[in-house]
């Protein structure tokens, strides 16, 4: 089956099979959050991005092999609603952006800064600190050596625009600047974008609209 990234709460996961990494996307909770399970194909080690809600759904997705790590993309409660239960069940290490960790009620084992590397087995993810949606939001970039990059953007980039900055012009400018510089400026149009809610996109689909986003202010 071809991966589309279109998932629904209560429905099955969609699986993106890459040469070195398996990415399983599932939608959970009342705000239709996306959670992503990453599995290194060489070692079978697993990492979860955003234990958002429905711990039973996430633990079923994780399966008997467990997870080594959970990364929380930012401090908003809809992205860590199942974190306590998932960590209690799996013993996973917790990661979050340094400037958001205090807003997450589950202790953060590893504080993440811009450019830090997070590993899942033999696969390396690079954290990019994006300021505006929250002070410490992070995106995770997987630069696939066999193809194009893949980026997990939390609530910082969606199809059609950047994340909500609550009508704060300064926060909006900060977020768009960071997204333009650290995501669009560093990665190719083929880069696949996995957001915190809704459908996936590519940088190529969104790049032509950057000036339009800046002009409209959201």
N, C-alpha and C positions, 0 to 999 in steps of 0.2 A: 504494500500500500504506500502511496505517495504521501509524505507529510504535508499537512496544510496549516497546522497550528490552530484550527477552529475546534474549540472544545466547549462543552456545556456542563454546568453544575449537574451532578448526578450521572453524567455520561462517562464514557471510557476515556482513558488517556490517549493522546496522539504521540507517536514516537518518531523522532527524527534520528535516523541511523547514520552516523558519520563513521569515518574509517577508524578513529581512535576513541570515539565518545558516543554514548547513547543518551539522548535527551528525551525524557518523557514529560509531557505537559498535561496538567490536569487543572480543571476549574473547580473552585471550592467556595462555599460560604455565600452569605446574602449579598455581598458586593462583587460577586463573580471574580474573585481573585485567581490569578494564575500561580501555580506552584510548579517548579521544575526540578525533576530528579535527574541528576547527571551520573552516569556510570562509566568509569574507565574500562574500556574493553580488554585491556591487557591484564588488569589486576582485579577487576570487579569491585573495586572500592567505589562507594557512592557518596554523593553530596547533594543536599536539598537546598534549593533557593526559595526562601519565603515559606515557612510553615504557617500559612495564613489562617486556615480554619479547617474544620472537619478532621480532627486527628485520626479518626478511624479510616478515612479515605486515604490520607497520606501514609499511614502505617501499612495499609494494604498495598499501596503502590511500592513502598520501600521493600516489603517482603522480608523473608527470614534472614537475608544477608546483612540487614541493618545499614546504617549510614555512619560515615566517619565524621561528617561535618554538616552544620546548617548555617547558611549565610542569610542574614536578614538585610534586605536592601535599604530599609529605612524604618524610622521609629513609629510610623502610623499604625494604630492598633489592628487594622484589618490585614496587616502583613505579618503579625506575630501571634495571632489568636490561638494557634495550636502549638506554639513553640514549646511551652512548658511540658505538655504531654508527650510531644515527640522526643524531646531531650530526655525526659524521665524514662521513656521506653527504650531508647537506643544508646544513651550515654554519649551522644554526639558532642563534638566541640562546637561552640557557637562563635560566629563571626559577625561583626557589624561595624559600620563606619564610626570612627572615633567620636565624631561630634553628634552622633545620634544614640550612642549606646546607653546614655543615662535615661533616655526615654523609653527603653525597652525593659520590661519588668523582670525578664529572665536574664541572669548575669551573662555578660559577654566575655568569653574566654580570650578572644583575640580581637584587639582593636585594629581596625583597618584604615590605612592611609592611602592617599593617591599613589598609584604605581605599585602597590604591594602585590605579591604573588600569592595566590591561594591554590593549593594542589588538590586534585582528586586523582589518586593513583599516580600515573605518569603524565597526566594532563595538567597543564598550567593555565590558570585564569589570572588575568590582570585586573585589579580593581581601579576604577576611575571615580574620583570624588567629584560629584556634581552638586553644586550648591544652589538652592532656590526653592525646590519643592519642600525640602527640609534642610537643616544645616549640614547634615552628614550623610545624605543619600549616596549610595555607591552603585555603579554599574559594573558588571563583570564581563570582560572580553576574553573570548577564546579565539586565538589566532590559529586556525586549523592549518597545520603544515601541508595538508593534502588538498586544500581548497581555500575558500574565502573565510573571513572572520564571522563570528557569531557573538552577539552582545545581548546580555540580559540587563534591561534598563530600569527595572522597577517601575516607579511612577514618574520617571524623568523624561521619557520619550515614548510616544504612542503614534499609531497611524494618524496623521493629521495635525500633530503638534506636540509641544512639550507638556509636562505635567502642570497641574493646577498650582498657581502661585497666589491665589486668593486676592486678586486685583491689586497686588503689591508691585508697582512698576520696577522697583529696585530688585526684588526677588526674581521677577520675570527676566529682567536683563541679565542677571547673574546666571540663571539656569540656561537661558538660550546661549549666552556666551560660552559657558562650559560645554554644553552639548555640541555647539558648532566647532569648538577648538579640539576637545578631547575625543569626540565621537566622529562627527562628520569630517573633521580635518585630518584625522589619523587613519580612517578606515575607508575601504573602497565601496563603491555603489552596490557591489554584490553582497555586502555584509547583511546577514539576517538579524532582525531585531525581534527579541522576545520580551514583550512588555508585561507589566504587573497586572493588567486587566485586558481582556479582549483579544482581538486577532493580532497576528504577527504582521511585520512589514519588512521592507528592506531600506537601506539608506538611499539607494537609487530612486525608490518611489517617493521618498520624502524630501530629498535634497533640493529639487526645484522650488520648493515652497518655503524655504528658510526666510527669504526676504519678506514674503507675505506674512509669515508668523510674526516677524519683528514689527512690521507695520501695524498689524491689528492689535498687538500687545497682549496676546494670550496664546 
